[in-house]
Amino acid sequence: MSGFAVEALGFIAGGVASLASAPQIIKIIRSGDAADVSRTTYFIMLAAAALWTGYGLLRGIFPIVLWNIVWFITSSWVLVLKFTAKKS
């Protein structure tokens, strides 16, 4: 597999994985209810995203850095919604 194809695969895989929280964000915004969202899960996801970002920085792997920053942001967003939702 060519270097370009490997990088493209990394960007696509990272994008799909890091946006996995998007449906949860949309559901909370629409319903205003975050009672069933696990804080523990999202705190673990924050830790994982931070660690993967550090790994990507140390290894100089841009797709890992980029998508884990996005993952950190989306996970943070879910937690903010969890703590500010009307019915949490």
DAGI-V148542 format. One line per field, one symbol per residue. psi: psi as a letter, one per 20 degrees, with the letter a starting at -180 (. if undefined). Layout:
psi->???
This chain:
psi->pqhghggggggggggggijhighggggggghjpkhjpoggghhghgggggghggghghiknghggghhggggghhggggghgiiqhk.
